Each structure stands twice: as C-alpha cells, then as structure tokens.
Amino acid sequence: MQTTDATLVLGGTGKTGRRVAERLQARGIPVRIGSRSGEPPFDWDKPETWAPALQGMSSAYISYYPDIAVPGAVEVVGSFANLAVKEGVARLVLLSGRGEEEAEHAERTVRDSGADLTTVRSTWFMQNFSEDYMVDYVRAGEIALPGGETPEPFVDADDIADVAVSALTDDRHVGELYELTGPRPLTLTDVADELSTTSGRDIRYVPVSIEEFAAGAAEQGMPPEAIDVLTYLFGEVLDGRNSHTMDGVHRALGREPRDFREFARDAAATGIWNAPVPEAQR
Ligand SMILES: NC(=O)c1ccc[n+]([C@@H]2O[C@H](COP(=O)([O-])OP(=O)(O)OC[C@H]3O[C@@H](n4cnc5c(N)ncnc54)[C@H](OP(=O)(O)O)[C@@H]3O)[C@@H](O)[C@H]2O)c1
C-alpha cells in the first residue's frame, strides 16, 4: 500500500492527542484526527472504523480511551496495532500508564506488531486539574479525592506531546521506552497549595474514602465505567509505587520537564478555574 507522511492521532481532541496534532500541523505534517468526531470517525468500540482511519497513514499516535489499564484494552490495542502494520503504518507511538501491569501487557502486544515503536509510559497528567473531571473540584475550592497523602510527580501534557512528536518524526527514538514524570512529587495537599498560590483563591484538599468518592461521582452523573477507572487508579495505582521521578523527558528531549507551578500559572491565566461550578455538581 502506498503511504504518505501523514499521521493518525488517536484521541486527537483529548489532553495529549490535541497537543500532538497541533505540533505536527505546525511542522507542516498532515494529520488525521482519530476519534469519534474525526473524519472519517474512529471508534475503539467499532473495529470497522479502524481501517478507513488508517488508510494512507505512515505513522500513528495511540492514546486509548478510557484507560489502557481497563479490562479488554490489551486485546483491542493489540488488534489495532496489528491492523495498522497490515495497512502500511510503519511507526507507532504508544501512550501508556506508569506502574500498571495491564498497561505493560498492552505495551508488549503493540511491540509484537512489529512496528517501529516508541513507548511513552506516563504518570498522572497535570491537565487532569484543568481539562478533565478534577477541574470542578478546583473551581469549587475543595479537591475531594481519595488520594491520601501519597506523592505523585504529575507530568505536563505539553511535555508528553513534545516527546511523542519527537518520537513520531525522529528515528533515534525507535525501540525506546520513556517513563515520563514531572520534576517533583506532590501530594494533593501540595497541589491544593500550588493552585491556591497561582490562582489567588482558597483551594483545599479534602481526603475522602474511595466509597465516598464513587458515591459522589455517581451523584454528579459520572458514567459508571469512568468511576470504575478512577476507583481502580486511586485504590490500587496511587499506593506510592509511582512516587519517584523518572528522567524520560530529559532522555528524550535533552531538557527538564515543566514544573507544576508553571502549569498552574498558565492554566490560571486562562481563567479556567474561575467559571462557576454547575449546580448539580456542588
Ligand atoms: N489522564 C491521565 O492522567 C493519564 C495518565 C497516564 C496515562 N493515561 C492514558 O491516556 C489515555 C487517554 O486518557 P485521557 O484521560 O488523557 O483521555 P483524553 O485523551 O483526554 O480522552 C479524550 C479523547 O478520547 C476520544 N474518545 C473518547 N471515546 C472514544 C472512543 N470510543 N473511540 C475513540 N476515541 C474516543 C475523544 O474524542 P471523541 O469524543 O471525539 O471520540 C478524545 O479525543 C488512556 O489510555 C490513559 O490510560 C492517562
């Protein structure tokens, strides 16, 4: 099959994929957004949508949804990688999760596809606080999560995108596994302090049990599958196994990762945390 230098960016409207797509486009590289709202649409739950999305692509960024550690993800991501290679896609960059056995299993199945692979194994994103479910906690001034006092070296999605784009465009990353973290571990108390300082608002961390969190999330209308993912992540993965920092950003890019304070300052400047919390979520 004839290929072009075009890249399929799965999750291309999400927290990392959007940034990957923007960077590739800025370099003049043709991009196809792979998501349900893409053209053609790509849906992980509808394998018949995969081949049309892969048509004519020479590389792909794989960001699975909802989470690479959920049951069934290994088989789905593996099938996608095999199809991609069959359709002539030579290079894959896989976004994986840190400290998750299931995610490592998925990494192996993608490696077995035979593609030129770079694995980007990432810790929790800073942008969960500005572009995902945690944004309403910050707006409400109370981060009510079952995070205990376990430190986590949150990473900036901009750093993940920089690494992914470098891996998609530069042969030296083929075969590499990069574990990406930010430069310092932060507890949720530290996060609340950083957010208070940068936003000028009073934001507190309120530890809750897993059960309280799940009940509250259900009340606010969070889909059950999203609650399952989050209770798994808070209950099992946030146990200290990922508290240490890693040098993946430096190894891949030759520079230090962005600090949480820079992220918080930039996010606060957009006004994202000033919007009112919807009544149903108070
Ligand atoms: N968030 C973290 O802290 C974190 C940390 C480490 C690893 N990860 C990994 O990152 C990956 C993405 O997670 P995320 O939280 O960052 O989400 P995200 O990329 O922000 O998720 C949203 C994206 O997924 C697309 N999407 C949703 N349902 C889809 C479906 N059925 N088929 C195809 N595309 C679909 C959305 O576009 P449409 O709505 O247009 O379909 C959008 O582009 C996961 O595999 C997760 O394991 C996340």
The ligand as an SDF file (V2000), in Angstrom:
LIG
                    3D

 48 52  0  0  0  0  0  0  0  0999 V2000
   -5.1700   11.1950   32.4080 N   0  0  0  0  0  0  0  0  0  0  0  0
   -4.0290   10.7420   32.9550 C   0  0  0  0  0  0  0  0  0  0  0  0
   -3.5620   11.2580   33.9900 O   0  0  0  0  0  0  0  0  0  0  0  0
   -3.2770    9.6090   32.2780 C   0  0  0  0  0  0  0  0  0  0  0  0
   -2.0260    9.2200   32.7810 C   0  0  0  0  0  0  0  0  0  0  0  0
   -1.3180    8.2040   32.1270 C   0  0  0  0  0  0  0  0  0  0  0  0
   -1.8500    7.5830   31.0100 C   0  0  0  0  0  0  0  0  0  0  0  0
   -3.0710    7.9800   30.5520 N   0  0  0  0  0  0  0  0  0  0  0  0
   -3.6360    7.3010   29.3710 C   0  0  0  0  0  0  0  0  0  0  0  0
   -4.0340    8.2790   28.4310 O   0  0  0  0  0  0  0  0  0  0  0  0
   -5.0760    7.7400   27.6170 C   0  0  0  0  0  0  0  0  0  0  0  0
   -6.1050    8.8120   27.3870 C   0  0  0  0  0  0  0  0  0  0  0  0
   -6.6470    9.2080   28.6060 O   0  0  0  0  0  0  0  0  0  0  0  0
   -7.0190   10.6900   28.9200 P   0  0  0  0  0  0  0  0  0  0  0  0
   -7.5810   10.6980   30.2910 O   0  0  0  0  0  0  0  0  0  0  0  0
   -5.8780   11.5920   28.6060 O   0  0  0  0  0  0  0  0  0  0  0  0
   -8.1850   10.9730   27.8900 O   0  0  0  0  0  0  0  0  0  0  0  0
   -8.2610   12.0210   26.6850 P   0  0  0  0  0  0  0  0  0  0  0  0
   -7.2300   11.7250   25.6430 O   0  0  0  0  0  0  0  0  0  0  0  0
   -8.3610   13.4010   27.1880 O   0  0  0  0  0  0  0  0  0  0  0  0
   -9.6700   11.4740   26.1240 O   0  0  0  0  0  0  0  0  0  0  0  0
  -10.4710   12.0230   25.2520 C   0  0  0  0  0  0  0  0  0  0  0  0
  -10.1810   11.5760   23.7860 C   0  0  0  0  0  0  0  0  0  0  0  0
  -10.6320   10.2510   23.5430 O   0  0  0  0  0  0  0  0  0  0  0  0
  -11.5500   10.2780   22.4290 C   0  0  0  0  0  0  0  0  0  0  0  0
  -12.5230    9.1930   22.6200 N   0  0  0  0  0  0  0  0  0  0  0  0
  -13.4450    9.0560   23.6060 C   0  0  0  0  0  0  0  0  0  0  0  0
  -14.1490    7.9130   23.4240 N   0  0  0  0  0  0  0  0  0  0  0  0
  -13.6420    7.3130   22.3070 C   0  0  0  0  0  0  0  0  0  0  0  0
  -13.9490    6.1250   21.5980 C   0  0  0  0  0  0  0  0  0  0  0  0
  -14.9170    5.2840   21.9920 N   0  0  0  0  0  0  0  0  0  0  0  0
  -13.2470    5.8270   20.4820 N   0  0  0  0  0  0  0  0  0  0  0  0
  -12.2880    6.6700   20.0240 C   0  0  0  0  0  0  0  0  0  0  0  0
  -11.9260    7.8070   20.6580 N   0  0  0  0  0  0  0  0  0  0  0  0
  -12.6030    8.1260   21.7850 C   0  0  0  0  0  0  0  0  0  0  0  0
  -12.1460   11.6810   22.4890 C   0  0  0  0  0  0  0  0  0  0  0  0
  -12.6440   12.1380   21.2550 O   0  0  0  0  0  0  0  0  0  0  0  0
  -14.1820   11.9330   20.7860 P   0  0  0  0  0  0  0  0  0  0  0  0
  -15.0320   12.3330   21.9480 O   0  0  0  0  0  0  0  0  0  0  0  0
  -14.3040   12.7920   19.5680 O   0  0  0  0  0  0  0  0  0  0  0  0
  -14.3160   10.4650   20.4520 O   0  0  0  0  0  0  0  0  0  0  0  0
  -10.8890   12.4950   22.8480 C   0  0  0  0  0  0  0  0  0  0  0  0
  -10.0910   12.7130   21.6930 O   0  0  0  0  0  0  0  0  0  0  0  0
   -5.5990    6.4990   28.3290 C   0  0  0  0  0  0  0  0  0  0  0  0
   -5.2090    5.3370   27.6210 O   0  0  0  0  0  0  0  0  0  0  0  0
   -4.9140    6.5280   29.6930 C   0  0  0  0  0  0  0  0  0  0  0  0
   -4.6260    5.2310   30.1640 O   0  0  0  0  0  0  0  0  0  0  0  0
   -3.7910    8.9670   31.1520 C   0  0  0  0  0  0  0  0  0  0  0  0
  1  2  1  0
  2  3  2  0
  2  4  1  0
  4  5  1  0
  4 48  2  0
  5  6  2  0
  6  7  1  0
  7  8  2  0
  8  9  1  0
  8 48  1  0
  9 10  1  0
  9 46  1  0
 10 11  1  0
 11 12  1  0
 11 44  1  0
 12 13  1  0
 13 14  1  0
 14 15  2  0
 14 16  1  0
 14 17  1  0
 17 18  1  0
 18 19  2  0
 18 20  1  0
 18 21  1  0
 21 22  1  0
 22 23  1  0
 23 24  1  0
 23 42  1  0
 24 25  1  0
 25 26  1  0
 25 36  1  0
 26 27  1  0
 26 35  1  0
 27 28  2  0
 28 29  1  0
 29 30  1  0
 29 35  2  0
 30 31  1  0
 30 32  2  0
 32 33  1  0
 33 34  2  0
 34 35  1  0
 36 37  1  0
 36 42  1  0
 37 38  1  0
 38 39  2  0
 38 40  1  0
 38 41  1  0
 42 43  1  0
 44 45  1  0
 44 46  1  0
 46 47  1  0
M  CHG  2   8   1  16  -1
M  END
$$$$
